Amino acid sequence: MVKAGLITGASSGIGKELARIHASRGNNVVLVARRVEALNELATELKEKYSVEAHVFAADLGNIDEVERLISSIKSTGIFINYLFNNAGFGGWGKFADRSAADDHQMIAVNVQALTALTHGFLPEMIEKNEGKILHTASTAGFIPGPLQATYFATKAFVVSLTKATNYELRNTAVSVTALCPGPVKTEFEFAAGMGNAKMFEKGADAYSTALKGYKAMMKGKTIIISDLGFHILINYLSPFIPKIFILKVVEKIQTK
Ligand SMILES: NC(=O)c1ccc[n+]([C@@H]2O[C@H](COP(=O)([O-])OP(=O)(O)OC[C@H]3O[C@@H](n4cnc5c(N)ncnc54)[C@H](OP(=O)(O)O)[C@@H]3O)[C@@H](O)[C@H]2O)c1
């Protein structure tokens, strides 16, 4: 049986590095995003460098029909998706009331709905075969409310919560679910979110080291990995002692352009 890791958002940033890391360990990959040329280029690179199978599926994950079609197309190939990297996602800057409802709905469709649908699509077979690992790319945004990116932070809170509950449900199996929670990372994210000059990205981490931390945590079956040490200390140890209003003020300030 042919096995492969499915990576969404493989055309850029963290997803591209996750695909490279997974393929470098001898695993076949299924690459998903909208930009098909970028996926084809990556597929050629991975096939040449690592002699693995690299399949490309172009899909707009903001469209649930395309997500369902993607799941059926992959299933019809007979490939067993034993690793699922739900990484595609984007943010959107601005006060909630000033943002368009359509833009927020698209964000929820990609960050929440597609991630949930893909997990439903591939988790049952992992459980049936008692083999598989899922890595959701969440964010440190999943632990706090985010003025000036209210909907984005809320989508990532969903992912963190879903991960904690599902990984617990799976505790007696060989299948695990992990959430990678980065702080700011230098990718195309800041531009897609309309916050190209926000101060927080000036000292952002690089995509490769962020992806590698997530990958290693997934292999160990950890529930949560906060890839940035400063945020790890802040969220796990200091935040219970910081007044909630202060956190809101700081988050708003660091996201101000
Ligand atoms: N960079 C950060 O500071 C940061 C911090 C915390 C968490 N994250 C999370 O990390 C993940 C990856 O982001 P990144 O930083 O690597 O940003 P990125 O470079 O902008 O990559 C985003 C990826 O998502 C894909 N994508 C976006 N909308 C899509 C859609 N409608 N359909 C299919 N694919 C779509 C993009 O592919 P196409 O455009 O080709 O479709 C791209 O491959 C996201 O979930 C993001 O929320 C990022």
The ligand as an ORCA input file, in Angstrom:
! r2SCAN-3c Opt
* xyz 0 1
  N       3.848     33.472      9.677
  C       3.416     33.650     10.919
  O       3.776     34.642     11.606
  C       2.512     32.625     11.547
  C       2.417     32.600     12.948
  C       1.582     31.671     13.549
  C       0.865     30.776     12.773
  N       0.965     30.832     11.423
  C       0.159     29.871     10.634
  O       1.034     29.115      9.827
  C       0.308     28.596      8.709
  C       1.143     28.761      7.459
  O       1.324     30.134      7.223
  P       2.694     30.751      6.699
  O       3.242     31.621      7.764
  O       3.550     29.709      6.130
  O       2.115     31.753      5.580
  P       2.188     31.757      4.003
  O       3.599     31.775      3.560
  O       1.289     32.869      3.594
  O       1.536     30.356      3.583
  C       0.151     30.134      3.651
  C      -0.187     28.896      2.846
  O      -1.593     28.651      2.952
  C      -2.121     28.457      1.650
  N      -3.489     28.933      1.543
  C      -3.989     30.134      1.958
  N      -5.286     30.248      1.589
  C      -5.592     29.098      0.930
  C      -6.765     28.627      0.292
  N      -7.880     29.366      0.214
  N      -6.735     27.406     -0.294
  C      -5.607     26.654     -0.268
  N      -4.471     27.042      0.330
  C      -4.462     28.263      0.906
  C      -1.211     29.270      0.734
  O      -1.218     28.713     -0.577
  P      -1.835     29.412     -1.886
  O      -1.769     30.892     -1.700
  O      -0.967     28.898     -2.989
  O      -3.215     28.877     -1.956
  C       0.145     29.057      1.386
  O       0.749     27.888      0.898
  C      -1.034     29.322      8.699
  O      -2.031     28.479      9.208
  C      -0.807     30.493      9.634
  O      -1.995     30.908     10.255
  C       1.780     31.726     10.782
*
